Amino acid sequence: MISTGAMAAIALFALGLVLSPGPNMIYLVSRSVTQGRRAGLISLAGVAAGFLVYVTAAIAGITVVFTLVPALYTAIKVAGVAYLLWLAWQTLRPGGTSAFVPKDLPADRPRRLFAMGLVTNLLNPKIAILYVALLPQFVDPDRGHVPLQIMQLGLIQITIAVTVNALIVLGAGGVAVFLARRPGWRRVQRYLMGSALAGLAVQIGVTRPAAH
């Protein structure tokens, strides 16, 4: 059983992670605005399935593999940091875009919406780094049954991520309209999101894998 401190720590980190912009948020907002809330929620179901894949991989010991083969961990971390910095630049540069200025996506069927949500999450460097580098640091072997602890931590992260993303999906249209009518607010939102992306990239860059 995980400690209360570990629960609180992973919950706070998961909240900060889901509120910072990234591939999941950009895709879900774009899909919700262009095709409607139902499409956004189906896409979110795919994202949730991606989280379950990561939890399963973590329980199976993939974090140990990355610890034993540091080059693999370093490659993922460098790629993730570079991608997040690129997103930050795309947001902060003159004329940059906001997560709430949706991409023009074609209407897709439910099966493809689910699959795209799944793939988007599986290729999300933020989530990969979370499960490879950060989640294991909240596991305490002295408390016993490490796989159960990983599952509990993962379920806390999934619950927070899915809840917040669902709220984003439901409110994406209204936020997009609000920002479109108020260029000043859209500029502030871009700067806040771009800064959050850059900060997250730095945080990931200095994070080391947990020792096992």
Backbone as ProteinMPNN parsed JSONL, in Angstrom:
{"seq_chain_A": "MISTGAMAAIALFALGLVLSPGPNMIYLVSRSVTQGRRAGLISLAGVAAGFLVYVTAAIAGITVVFTLVPALYTAIKVAGVAYLLWLAWQTLRPGGTSAFVPKDLPADRPRRLFAMGLVTNLLNPKIAILYVALLPQFVDPDRGHVPLQIMQLGLIQITIAVTVNALIVLGAGGVAVFLARRPGWRRVQRYLMGSALAGLAVQIGVTRPAAH", "coords_chain_A": {"N_chain_A": [[0.846, -1.199, 0.0], [0.579, 2.185, -0.871], [1.991, 5.198, 0.553], [0.38, 8.009, 2.225], [1.701, 10.367, 1.661], [2.989, 9.736, -0.756], [0.756, 9.372, -2.389], [-0.304, 11.998, -2.397], [1.81, 13.393, -3.564], [2.104, 12.251, -6.165], [-0.396, 12.861, -7.118], [-0.418, 15.677, -7.181], [1.652, 16.13, -8.994], [0.625, 14.842, -11.244], [-1.597, 16.441, -11.733], [-0.393, 18.916, -12.358], [0.948, 18.115, -14.656], [-1.106, 17.37, -16.48], [-2.355, 19.778, -16.819], [-0.519, 21.276, -18.142], [0.35, 22.202, -21.481], [0.369, 19.949, -24.272], [0.806, 17.087, -26.495], [-1.548, 15.478, -26.038], [-3.492, 17.314, -25.014], [-3.596, 19.209, -27.105], [-4.498, 17.625, -29.251], [-6.993, 16.64, -28.271], [-8.433, 19.015, -27.808], [-8.506, 20.111, -30.41], [-9.91, 18.084, -31.764], [-12.353, 18.124, -30.366], [-13.347, 20.707, -30.836], [-13.55, 20.796, -33.63], [-15.087, 18.558, -34.331], [-16.909, 18.058, -32.348], [-18.183, 17.441, -28.955], [-18.741, 14.734, -28.379], [-17.037, 13.314, -30.11], [-14.642, 14.2, -29.049], [-14.719, 13.016, -26.495], [-14.722, 10.298, -27.135], [-12.205, 10.123, -28.289], [-10.775, 10.724, -26.003], [-11.219, 8.41, -24.54], [-9.542, 6.676, -25.907], [-7.095, 7.846, -25.246], [-7.111, 7.322, -22.491], [-6.901, 4.542, -22.57], [-4.308, 4.371, -23.489], [-2.914, 5.272, -21.236], [-3.372, 3.08, -19.551], [-1.884, 1.148, -20.869], [0.689, 2.094, -20.385], [0.776, 1.85, -17.572], [0.573, -0.932, -17.305], [2.948, -1.687, -18.591], [4.783, -0.546, -16.833], [4.298, -2.033, -14.516], [5.121, -4.481, -15.457], [7.803, -4.166, -15.41], [9.254, -2.467, -17.069], [10.53, -0.133, -16.367], [12.76, -0.979, -14.994], [14.258, -2.059, -17.055], [14.975, 0.244, -18.484], [16.534, 1.437, -16.549], [18.651, -0.342, -16.332], [19.675, -0.185, -18.874], [20.942, 2.532, -19.607], [21.292, 4.106, -21.916], [18.99, 3.861, -23.49], [17.08, 5.11, -21.887], [18.191, 7.688, -21.803], [17.996, 8.413, -24.495], [15.197, 8.544, -24.882], [14.591, 10.562, -23.077], [16.022, 12.785, -24.098], [14.789, 13.053, -26.594], [12.176, 13.606, -25.756], [12.524, 16.034, -24.323], [13.469, 17.697, -26.384], [11.233, 17.681, -28.047], [9.263, 18.9, -26.439], [10.417, 21.427, -26.071], [10.329, 22.288, -28.699], [7.539, 22.464, -29.044], [7.103, 24.501, -27.192], [8.434, 26.631, -28.426], [6.923, 26.848, -30.778], [4.615, 27.81, -29.657], [5.36, 30.208, -28.362], [6.667, 31.808, -30.225], [6.577, 34.699, -32.458], [3.371, 35.159, -33.725], [2.684, 32.642, -33.011], [0.829, 29.611, -32.234], [-2.05, 28.659, -30.258], [-3.101, 26.127, -27.929], [-5.8, 26.14, -27.907], [-6.532, 27.095, -30.32], [-7.727, 25.429, -32.695], [-6.486, 22.711, -34.754], [-7.273, 22.012, -38.164], [-9.104, 19.318, -38.479], [-10.17, 16.371, -40.181], [-13.463, 14.872, -40.135], [-13.855, 11.887, -38.308], [-14.549, 8.355, -37.906], [-15.864, 6.631, -34.942], [-14.137, 4.402, -34.225], [-11.673, 5.096, -35.372], [-11.249, 7.519, -34.087], [-10.871, 6.676, -31.439], [-8.551, 5.111, -31.8], [-6.709, 7.046, -32.686], [-6.556, 8.692, -30.426], [-5.402, 6.859, -28.657], [-2.894, 6.313, -29.911], [-1.783, 8.89, -29.973], [-1.377, 9.348, -27.232], [0.352, 7.231, -26.535], [2.623, 7.995, -27.897], [3.341, 10.248, -26.601], [5.735, 12.216, -25.192], [5.777, 13.338, -22.617], [4.241, 11.62, -21.003], [5.599, 9.213, -21.265], [8.04, 9.841, -20.012], [7.075, 10.354, -17.456], [6.244, 7.79, -16.522], [8.572, 6.302, -16.795], [10.64, 7.678, -15.452], [9.678, 9.18, -13.218], [7.384, 8.139, -11.758], [8.348, 5.656, -10.586], [9.867, 6.661, -8.486], [8.211, 7.148, -6.391], [7.664, 4.767, -5.318], [7.964, 2.531, -2.632], [9.933, 0.033, -1.651], [10.051, -1.11, 0.877], [7.468, -1.123, 1.79], [6.296, -3.214, 0.617], [4.992, -5.451, -1.988], [5.532, -4.294, -4.716], [4.521, -4.165, -7.472], [1.759, -3.735, -6.966], [1.826, -1.236, -5.731], [2.758, 0.347, -7.858], [0.585, 0.071, -9.582], [-1.44, 1.333, -8.088], [-0.437, 3.968, -7.894], [-0.397, 4.589, -10.617], [-3.142, 4.455, -11.232], [-4.09, 6.623, -9.78], [-2.895, 8.739, -11.158], [-4.087, 8.34, -13.677], [-6.821, 8.729, -13.111], [-6.903, 11.461, -12.402], [-5.864, 12.634, -14.743], [-7.72, 11.824, -16.742], [-10.103, 12.928, -15.75], [-9.568, 15.737, -15.723], [-8.95, 16.127, -18.435], [-11.395, 15.43, -19.553], [-12.979, 17.563, -18.679], [-11.687, 19.575, -20.078], [-12.281, 18.809, -22.708], [-15.091, 19.121, -22.69], [-15.289, 21.836, -22.277], [-13.861, 23.008, -24.31], [-14.811, 24.195, -26.704], [-16.135, 26.543, -25.83], [-14.0, 27.93, -24.609], [-12.317, 28.314, -26.804], [-13.866, 30.039, -28.401], [-14.042, 32.224, -26.647], [-11.318, 33.043, -26.476], [-10.85, 33.649, -29.146], [-12.324, 35.953, -29.497], [-11.028, 37.702, -27.887], [-8.14, 38.886, -28.301], [-6.036, 39.748, -26.632], [-6.211, 38.161, -24.276], [-5.775, 35.697, -25.468], [-3.121, 35.966, -26.21], [-1.879, 36.13, -23.694], [-2.533, 33.584, -22.736], [-1.092, 32.001, -24.531], [1.552, 32.689, -23.843], [1.658, 31.777, -21.199], [1.232, 29.006, -21.544], [3.365, 28.351, -23.255], [5.55, 28.966, -21.602], [5.091, 27.117, -19.57], [5.502, 24.716, -20.964], [8.248, 24.957, -21.627], [9.327, 25.033, -19.046], [8.591, 22.48, -18.133], [10.113, 20.934, -19.869], [12.707, 21.537, -18.984], [12.53, 20.517, -16.381], [12.172, 17.768, -16.885], [14.567, 17.327, -18.165], [16.502, 17.445, -16.115], [15.836, 15.378, -14.509], [16.5, 12.253, -13.071], [16.561, 8.675, -13.634], [14.825, 6.423, -11.405], [16.535, 4.653, -8.882], [17.012, 1.174, -8.653]], "CA_chain_A": [[0.0, 0.0, 0.0], [1.382, 3.401, -0.941], [1.786, 6.132, 1.656], [-0.418, 9.207, 1.93], [2.6, 11.332, 1.045], [3.187, 9.356, -2.159], [-0.503, 9.672, -3.071], [-0.417, 13.443, -2.591], [2.86, 13.843, -4.473], [1.788, 11.858, -7.539], [-1.611, 13.582, -7.509], [-0.033, 17.043, -7.519], [2.425, 16.112, -10.232], [-0.282, 14.481, -12.338], [-2.416, 17.619, -12.02], [0.44, 19.877, -13.077], [1.269, 17.575, -15.968], [-2.256, 17.396, -17.381], [-2.713, 21.175, -17.082], [0.456, 21.862, -19.065], [-0.017, 21.805, -22.843], [1.135, 18.871, -24.867], [0.107, 16.407, -27.592], [-2.9, 15.052, -25.674], [-4.377, 18.473, -24.93], [-3.758, 19.803, -28.433], [-5.342, 16.751, -30.071], [-8.358, 16.58, -27.74], [-9.094, 20.304, -28.053], [-8.764, 20.215, -31.842], [-10.968, 17.145, -32.133], [-13.618, 18.549, -29.759], [-13.835, 21.924, -31.479], [-13.864, 20.571, -35.045], [-16.04, 17.469, -34.562], [-17.899, 17.988, -31.285], [-17.798, 16.859, -27.673], [-18.791, 13.267, -28.421], [-15.785, 12.877, -30.733], [-13.578, 14.462, -28.087], [-14.785, 12.031, -25.412], [-14.269, 9.011, -27.68], [-10.752, 10.259, -28.392], [-10.266, 10.657, -24.64], [-11.216, 6.992, -24.162], [-8.3, 6.137, -26.456], [-6.014, 8.366, -24.412], [-7.158, 6.571, -21.239], [-6.356, 3.214, -22.862], [-2.861, 4.541, -23.55], [-2.434, 5.305, -19.857], [-3.4, 1.712, -19.036], [-0.741, 0.462, -21.47], [1.878, 2.518, -19.646], [0.733, 1.242, -16.235], [0.881, -2.34, -17.484], [4.375, -1.79, -18.887], [5.512, -0.233, -15.606], [4.157, -3.192, -13.635], [5.908, -5.571, -16.038], [9.209, -3.932, -15.129], [9.956, -1.744, -18.127], [11.394, 0.887, -15.756], [14.026, -1.631, -14.67], [14.991, -2.168, -18.315], [15.573, 1.546, -18.795], [17.572, 1.698, -15.561], [19.784, -1.202, -16.655], [20.219, 0.26, -20.167], [20.795, 3.994, -19.531], [21.249, 4.757, -23.234], [17.592, 3.915, -23.922], [16.435, 6.156, -21.092], [18.712, 8.983, -22.24], [17.445, 8.709, -25.821], [13.804, 8.955, -24.719], [14.561, 11.845, -22.393], [16.478, 13.827, -25.032], [13.731, 13.242, -27.585], [11.049, 14.259, -25.091], [12.879, 17.428, -24.035], [13.518, 18.411, -27.663], [9.862, 17.846, -28.547], [8.58, 19.89, -25.602], [10.989, 22.738, -26.398], [9.784, 22.659, -30.008], [6.169, 22.917, -28.805], [7.18, 25.802, -26.514], [8.796, 27.621, -29.444], [5.772, 27.023, -31.652], [3.618, 28.583, -28.921], [5.853, 31.519, -27.949], [7.19, 32.601, -31.332], [5.62, 35.652, -33.014], [2.369, 34.505, -34.545], [2.528, 31.263, -32.571], [-0.538, 29.136, -32.049], [-2.488, 28.233, -28.934], [-3.76, 24.812, -27.911], [-7.23, 26.362, -28.107], [-6.773, 27.452, -31.718], [-7.654, 24.046, -33.153], [-6.089, 22.324, -36.103], [-8.404, 21.592, -38.995], [-9.073, 17.867, -38.578], [-11.342, 15.802, -40.855], [-14.339, 14.065, -39.279], [-13.498, 10.474, -38.332], [-15.456, 7.429, -37.238], [-15.48, 6.349, -33.55], [-12.987, 3.507, -34.093], [-10.456, 5.842, -35.674], [-11.078, 8.508, -33.017], [-10.285, 5.953, -30.308], [-7.191, 4.715, -32.164], [-5.867, 8.238, -32.724], [-6.318, 9.077, -29.036], [-4.46, 5.889, -28.109], [-1.567, 6.525, -30.491], [-1.29, 10.194, -29.515], [-0.892, 9.214, -25.863], [1.509, 6.331, -26.493], [3.785, 8.715, -28.433], [3.473, 11.485, -25.837], [6.962, 12.124, -24.38], [5.513, 13.674, -21.214], [3.739, 10.443, -20.299], [6.689, 8.237, -21.228], [8.981, 10.253, -18.969], [6.39, 10.19, -16.168], [6.246, 6.396, -16.078], [9.926, 5.768, -16.777], [11.554, 8.368, -14.55], [9.129, 9.809, -12.013], [6.509, 7.28, -10.965], [9.073, 4.706, -9.727], [10.462, 7.313, -7.324], [7.232, 7.155, -5.314], [7.499, 3.382, -4.865], [8.776, 2.205, -1.461], [10.012, -1.429, -1.541], [9.832, -1.535, 2.26], [6.032, -1.255, 2.037], [5.884, -4.482, 0.035], [4.191, -5.596, -3.208], [5.85, -3.168, -5.604], [3.572, -4.028, -8.589], [0.509, -3.14, -6.495], [2.086, 0.191, -5.519], [2.805, 0.979, -9.179], [-0.782, 0.123, -10.096], [-2.17, 2.362, -7.343], [0.06, 5.27, -8.342], [-0.858, 4.784, -11.983], [-4.585, 4.722, -11.237], [-4.277, 8.004, -9.308], [-2.549, 9.608, -12.284], [-5.09, 8.178, -14.728], [-8.067, 9.352, -12.665], [-6.756, 12.914, -12.503], [-5.677, 13.012, -16.144], [-8.964, 11.642, -17.488], [-11.087, 13.901, -15.254], [-9.217, 17.076, -16.21], [-9.089, 16.142, -19.892], [-12.825, 15.439, -19.869], [-13.427, 18.944, -18.493], [-11.144, 20.341, -21.2], [-13.079, 18.453, -23.889], [-16.422, 19.703, -22.57], [-15.232, 23.297, -22.311], [-12.942, 23.48, -25.35], [-15.481, 25.093, -27.644], [-16.357, 27.836, -25.195], [-12.713, 28.598, -24.421], [-11.841, 28.722, -28.131], [-14.641, 31.223, -28.793], [-13.633, 33.309, -25.747], [-10.001, 33.526, -26.862], [-10.927, 34.221, -30.495], [-12.906, 37.29, -29.386], [-10.189, 38.528, -27.014], [-6.746, 38.629, -28.685], [-5.141, 39.968, -25.499], [-6.257, 36.959, -23.449], [-5.152, 34.603, -26.218], [-1.683, 36.178, -26.128], [-1.48, 35.74, -22.338], [-2.646, 32.133, -22.645], [0.03, 31.436, -25.279], [2.771, 32.865, -23.067], [1.593, 30.885, -20.036], [1.414, 27.633, -21.998], [4.726, 28.203, -23.758], [6.446, 28.945, -20.448], [4.884, 25.833, -18.891], [6.171, 23.697, -21.769], [9.691, 25.111, -21.457], [9.635, 24.617, -17.676], [8.477, 21.027, -18.059], [11.271, 20.385, -20.577], [13.851, 21.663, -18.079], [12.318, 19.58, -15.281], [12.452, 16.42, -17.396], [15.983, 17.254, -18.5], [17.337, 17.254, -14.928], [15.331, 14.232, -13.742], [17.223, 10.998, -13.272], [15.73, 7.506, -13.373], [14.885, 5.906, -10.052], [17.472, 3.541, -8.676], [16.38, -0.061, -8.189]], "C_chain_A": [[0.875, 1.241, 0.0], [1.04, 4.331, 0.215], [0.928, 7.312, 1.224], [0.429, 10.263, 1.236], [2.828, 11.032, -0.433], [1.93, 9.646, -2.971], [-0.6, 11.157, -3.406], [0.589, 13.935, -3.621], [2.521, 13.494, -5.92], [0.546, 12.579, -8.038], [-1.27, 15.006, -7.941], [0.744, 17.083, -8.83], [1.537, 15.799, -11.42], [-1.154, 15.67, -12.729], [-1.625, 18.657, -12.799], [0.744, 19.421, -14.489], [0.102, 17.708, -16.938], [-2.673, 18.833, -17.711], [-1.705, 21.876, -17.986], [0.157, 21.356, -20.475], [0.893, 20.717, -23.381], [0.312, 18.187, -25.942], [-1.325, 16.01, -27.248], [-3.874, 16.226, -25.685], [-4.654, 19.055, -26.314], [-4.692, 18.953, -29.292], [-6.787, 16.762, -29.578], [-9.12, 17.882, -27.98], [-9.459, 20.431, -29.53], [-9.916, 19.314, -32.269], [-12.318, 17.611, -31.603], [-14.207, 19.753, -30.47], [-14.287, 21.648, -32.906], [-14.953, 19.518, -35.266], [-17.053, 17.291, -33.428], [-17.428, 17.253, -30.041], [-17.776, 15.347, -27.698], [-17.497, 12.706, -29.021], [-14.612, 13.079, -29.784], [-13.547, 13.425, -26.978], [-14.366, 10.637, -25.896], [-12.748, 9.018, -27.829], [-10.116, 10.143, -27.012], [-10.247, 9.214, -24.133], [-9.96, 6.306, -24.696], [-7.089, 6.586, -25.66], [-5.937, 7.583, -23.102], [-6.595, 5.159, -21.431], [-4.827, 3.266, -22.95], [-2.241, 4.593, -22.169], [-2.358, 3.888, -19.276], [-2.248, 0.887, -19.609], [0.531, 0.807, -20.707], [1.918, 1.89, -18.253], [1.118, -0.231, -16.319], [2.37, -2.555, -17.745], [5.217, -1.528, -17.642], [5.466, -1.41, -14.637], [5.022, -4.346, -14.136], [7.409, -5.36, -15.875], [9.969, -3.187, -16.192], [10.883, -0.668, -17.554], [12.752, 0.304, -15.385], [14.892, -1.754, -15.915], [15.694, -0.857, -18.634], [16.677, 1.9, -17.797], [18.824, 0.889, -15.883], [20.437, -0.812, -17.98], [20.043, 1.787, -20.259], [20.68, 4.679, -20.882], [19.824, 4.873, -23.75], [16.852, 5.029, -23.181], [16.871, 7.541, -21.572], [18.126, 9.38, -23.593], [16.011, 9.202, -25.725], [13.734, 10.335, -24.079], [14.961, 12.988, -23.321], [15.395, 14.119, -26.07], [12.54, 13.976, -26.98], [11.316, 15.727, -24.82], [12.879, 18.246, -25.322], [12.112, 18.682, -28.192], [9.114, 18.911, -27.754], [9.114, 21.297, -25.874], [10.488, 23.222, -27.761], [8.342, 23.155, -29.867], [6.159, 24.296, -28.137], [7.501, 26.905, -27.524], [7.62, 27.907, -30.369], [4.692, 27.876, -30.978], [4.066, 30.014, -28.676], [6.309, 32.4, -29.112], [6.133, 33.59, -31.832], [4.646, 34.96, -33.973], [2.129, 33.056, -34.171], [1.074, 30.907, -32.299], [-0.79, 28.715, -30.617], [-3.102, 26.851, -29.037], [-5.246, 24.954, -28.188], [-7.532, 27.04, -29.436], [-6.632, 26.146, -32.478], [-7.123, 23.875, -34.561], [-7.326, 21.854, -36.858], [-8.321, 20.085, -39.223], [-10.316, 17.36, -39.304], [-12.168, 14.977, -39.876], [-13.969, 12.592, -39.432], [-14.539, 9.643, -37.595], [-14.956, 7.118, -35.828], [-14.249, 5.463, -33.405], [-11.678, 4.244, -34.35], [-10.197, 6.911, -34.611], [-10.397, 7.861, -31.812], [-8.822, 5.621, -30.595], [-6.246, 5.915, -32.176], [-5.561, 8.747, -31.32], [-5.292, 8.172, -28.383], [-3.043, 6.152, -28.601], [-0.959, 7.841, -30.023], [-0.708, 10.087, -28.115], [0.341, 8.327, -25.787], [2.778, 7.015, -26.984], [4.048, 10.029, -27.702], [4.705, 11.412, -24.941], [6.739, 12.465, -22.919], [5.105, 12.443, -20.422], [4.815, 9.374, -20.203], [7.667, 8.567, -20.11], [8.363, 10.062, -17.582], [6.534, 8.758, -15.66], [7.644, 5.793, -15.998], [10.756, 6.365, -15.648], [10.953, 8.806, -13.221], [8.294, 8.872, -11.154], [7.276, 6.294, -10.086], [9.657, 5.341, -8.466], [9.499, 7.39, -6.145], [6.96, 5.754, -4.771], [8.469, 3.111, -3.716], [8.809, 0.688, -1.298], [9.741, -1.945, -0.131], [8.355, -1.718, 2.591], [5.455, -2.489, 1.366], [5.085, -4.359, -1.252], [4.349, -4.393, -4.135], [4.884, -3.056, -6.787], [2.243, -3.393, -8.182], [0.684, -1.643, -6.26], [2.104, 0.936, -6.85], [1.399, 1.119, -9.749], [-1.581, 1.22, -9.401], [-1.742, 3.758, -7.768], [-0.431, 5.584, -9.746], [-2.331, 5.123, -12.051], [-4.893, 6.13, -10.732], [-3.999, 8.972, -10.456], [-3.615, 9.541, -13.376], [-6.39, 8.879, -14.349], [-8.01, 10.87, -12.82], [-6.668, 13.348, -13.959], [-6.981, 12.912, -16.929], [-10.014, 12.662, -17.052], [-10.817, 15.294, -15.815], [-9.38, 17.157, -17.726], [-10.549, 16.131, -20.321], [-13.391, 16.847, -19.725], [-12.928, 19.832, -19.63], [-11.945, 20.081, -22.466], [-14.434, 19.156, -23.847], [-16.406, 21.226, -22.684], [-14.412, 23.872, -23.445], [-13.585, 24.485, -26.292], [-15.677, 26.476, -27.077], [-15.074, 28.617, -25.006], [-12.175, 29.109, -25.756], [-12.556, 29.985, -28.602], [-14.221, 32.44, -27.963], [-12.301, 33.911, -26.188], [-10.012, 34.164, -28.247], [-11.444, 35.657, -30.45], [-12.042, 38.243, -28.57], [-8.719, 38.236, -27.304], [-5.762, 38.802, -27.534], [-5.061, 38.752, -24.591], [-5.586, 35.786, -24.159], [-3.636, 34.712, -26.164], [-1.15, 35.755, -24.763], [-1.483, 34.217, -22.201], [-1.485, 31.453, -23.384], [1.316, 31.524, -24.476], [2.796, 31.927, -21.858], [1.856, 29.441, -20.459], [2.828, 27.4, -22.508], [5.733, 28.127, -22.628], [6.327, 27.624, -19.694], [5.582, 24.704, -19.64], [7.689, 23.747, -21.581], [10.114, 24.661, -20.056], [9.586, 23.112, -17.511], [9.668, 20.365, -18.744], [12.511, 20.424, -19.695], [13.741, 20.648, -16.942], [12.642, 18.148, -15.705], [13.95, 16.262, -17.667], [16.881, 16.983, -17.307], [16.904, 16.069, -14.092], [16.109, 12.983, -14.094], [16.279, 9.817, -12.997], [15.879, 7.035, -11.945], [15.861, 4.747, -9.99], [16.725, 2.335, -8.146], [17.452, -1.08, -7.866]], "O_chain_A": [[1.814, 1.337, 0.79], [-0.051, 4.266, 0.783], [0.765, 7.585, 0.034], [-0.044, 10.967, 0.343], [2.859, 11.94, -1.263], [2.017, 10.11, -4.107], [-0.929, 11.536, -4.53], [0.271, 14.787, -4.452], [2.638, 14.341, -6.805], [0.43, 12.879, -9.227], [-1.778, 15.487, -8.954], [0.523, 17.956, -9.669], [1.671, 16.409, -12.481], [-1.421, 15.886, -13.911], [-2.117, 19.215, -13.78], [0.795, 20.231, -15.414], [0.29, 18.11, -18.086], [-3.272, 19.08, -18.757], [-1.993, 22.94, -18.534], [-0.246, 20.206, -20.647], [2.05, 20.597, -22.978], [-0.777, 18.657, -26.272], [-2.226, 16.181, -28.07], [-4.946, 16.149, -26.286], [-5.798, 19.356, -26.655], [-5.569, 19.481, -29.976], [-7.711, 16.881, -30.383], [-10.304, 17.861, -28.315], [-10.58, 20.811, -29.867], [-10.787, 19.724, -33.036], [-13.325, 17.509, -32.304], [-15.417, 19.823, -30.687], [-15.294, 22.199, -33.353], [-15.666, 19.568, -36.268], [-17.958, 16.464, -33.535], [-16.423, 16.543, -30.059], [-16.891, 14.731, -27.104], [-16.932, 11.743, -28.504], [-13.704, 12.25, -29.715], [-12.471, 12.996, -26.561], [-13.731, 9.885, -25.156], [-12.087, 8.025, -27.526], [-9.052, 9.542, -26.859], [-9.351, 8.838, -23.377], [-9.378, 5.456, -24.022], [-6.166, 5.806, -25.425], [-4.85, 7.222, -22.65], [-5.896, 4.642, -20.56], [-4.139, 2.33, -22.541], [-1.17, 4.03, -21.943], [-1.394, 3.543, -18.593], [-1.696, 0.029, -18.921], [1.348, -0.066, -20.415], [2.975, 1.448, -17.802], [1.897, -0.722, -15.502], [2.98, -3.475, -17.201], [6.229, -2.191, -17.413], [6.472, -1.745, -14.012], [5.588, -5.097, -13.341], [8.201, -6.257, -16.164], [11.197, -3.251, -16.234], [11.895, -0.325, -18.166], [13.77, 0.992, -15.45], [16.109, -1.579, -15.853], [16.867, -0.846, -19.008], [17.641, 2.581, -18.148], [19.94, 1.384, -15.722], [21.62, -1.079, -18.189], [19.115, 2.273, -20.905], [20.039, 5.725, -20.991], [19.477, 5.87, -24.382], [16.094, 5.792, -23.782], [16.051, 8.446, -21.729], [17.797, 10.546, -23.812], [15.637, 10.162, -26.399], [12.928, 11.175, -24.479], [14.317, 14.037, -23.331], [15.116, 15.276, -26.385], [11.962, 14.861, -27.611], [10.453, 16.574, -25.051], [12.352, 19.358, -25.353], [11.829, 19.76, -28.714], [8.409, 19.736, -28.336], [8.342, 22.256, -25.904], [10.251, 24.415, -27.954], [7.961, 24.145, -30.492], [5.331, 25.149, -28.459], [6.909, 27.983, -27.48], [7.349, 29.06, -30.705], [3.943, 28.581, -31.655], [3.26, 30.94, -28.768], [6.329, 33.624, -28.982], [4.936, 33.36, -31.657], [5.055, 34.269, -34.907], [1.465, 32.319, -34.899], [0.213, 31.776, -32.155], [0.143, 28.449, -29.859], [-3.567, 26.447, -30.103], [-5.888, 24.01, -28.649], [-8.65, 27.505, -29.662], [-5.523, 25.785, -32.872], [-7.274, 24.736, -35.427], [-8.29, 21.366, -36.268], [-7.551, 19.626, -40.068], [-11.411, 17.869, -39.066], [-11.636, 14.446, -38.901], [-13.791, 12.104, -40.548], [-15.303, 10.153, -36.776], [-13.776, 7.309, -35.532], [-13.398, 5.731, -32.558], [-10.694, 4.045, -33.637], [-9.044, 7.177, -34.273], [-9.466, 8.425, -31.237], [-7.956, 5.821, -29.743], [-5.106, 5.809, -31.723], [-4.443, 9.183, -31.045], [-4.419, 8.635, -27.648], [-2.104, 6.209, -27.808], [0.231, 7.907, -29.714], [0.34, 10.668, -27.834], [1.279, 8.636, -25.053], [3.879, 6.672, -26.554], [4.879, 10.83, -28.132], [4.722, 10.612, -24.005], [7.44, 11.937, -22.055], [5.567, 12.241, -19.299], [4.935, 8.702, -19.179], [8.075, 7.687, -19.351], [9.049, 9.656, -16.644], [6.901, 8.537, -14.506], [7.876, 4.871, -15.217], [11.489, 5.65, -14.966], [11.643, 8.805, -12.201], [8.482, 8.82, -9.939], [6.895, 6.102, -8.931], [9.915, 4.643, -7.485], [9.917, 7.667, -5.021], [6.132, 5.574, -3.878], [9.655, 3.425, -3.814], [7.822, 0.102, -0.853], [9.265, -3.066, 0.048], [8.019, -2.392, 3.565], [4.27, -2.787, 1.518], [4.564, -3.29, -1.568], [3.431, -3.592, -4.311], [4.453, -1.945, -7.096], [1.662, -2.615, -8.938], [-0.22, -0.862, -6.56], [1.537, 2.022, -6.965], [1.056, 2.151, -10.327], [-2.32, 1.957, -10.054], [-2.582, 4.633, -7.978], [-0.835, 6.711, -10.032], [-2.737, 5.979, -12.836], [-5.843, 6.763, -11.194], [-4.766, 9.904, -10.696], [-3.999, 10.568, -13.936], [-6.996, 9.552, -15.183], [-8.955, 11.488, -13.311], [-7.317, 14.312, -14.366], [-7.313, 13.815, -17.697], [-10.736, 13.203, -17.889], [-11.725, 15.952, -16.322], [-9.894, 18.15, -18.242], [-10.91, 16.743, -21.326], [-14.193, 17.281, -20.551], [-13.639, 20.723, -20.093], [-12.255, 21.009, -23.213], [-14.874, 19.721, -24.848], [-17.379, 21.833, -23.128], [-14.271, 25.091, -23.548], [-12.982, 25.501, -26.638], [-15.419, 27.474, -27.751], [-15.047, 29.829, -25.217], [-11.637, 30.214, -25.828], [-11.926, 30.895, -29.14], [-14.064, 33.54, -28.493], [-12.161, 35.132, -26.268], [-9.269, 35.113, -28.498], [-11.049, 36.486, -31.27], [-12.287, 39.449, -28.556], [-8.111, 37.416, -26.616], [-4.763, 38.087, -27.461], [-3.971, 38.351, -24.18], [-4.908, 34.977, -23.526], [-2.936, 33.702, -26.083], [-0.108, 35.107, -24.67], [-0.563, 33.632, -21.63], [-0.956, 30.445, -22.915], [2.086, 30.565, -24.421], [3.835, 31.351, -21.536], [2.62, 28.732, -19.803], [3.426, 26.362, -22.224], [6.665, 27.324, -22.676], [7.327, 27.073, -19.234], [6.189, 23.83, -19.02], [8.335, 22.715, -21.399], [11.134, 23.989, -19.897], [10.432, 22.527, -16.833], [10.177, 19.353, -18.264], [13.28, 19.464, -19.656], [14.723, 19.999, -16.58], [13.303, 17.409, -14.975], [14.526, 15.2, -17.429], [17.927, 16.352, -17.461], [17.526, 15.774, -13.071], [16.346, 12.69, -15.266], [15.325, 9.94, -12.229], [16.931, 7.218, -11.332], [15.988, 3.965, -10.932], [15.877, 2.476, -7.265], [17.138, -2.197, -7.456]]}, "name": "protein", "num_of_chains": 1, "seq": "MISTGAMAAIALFALGLVLSPGPNMIYLVSRSVTQGRRAGLISLAGVAAGFLVYVTAAIAGITVVFTLVPALYTAIKVAGVAYLLWLAWQTLRPGGTSAFVPKDLPADRPRRLFAMGLVTNLLNPKIAILYVALLPQFVDPDRGHVPLQIMQLGLIQITIAVTVNALIVLGAGGVAVFLARRPGWRRVQRYLMGSALAGLAVQIGVTRPAAH"}
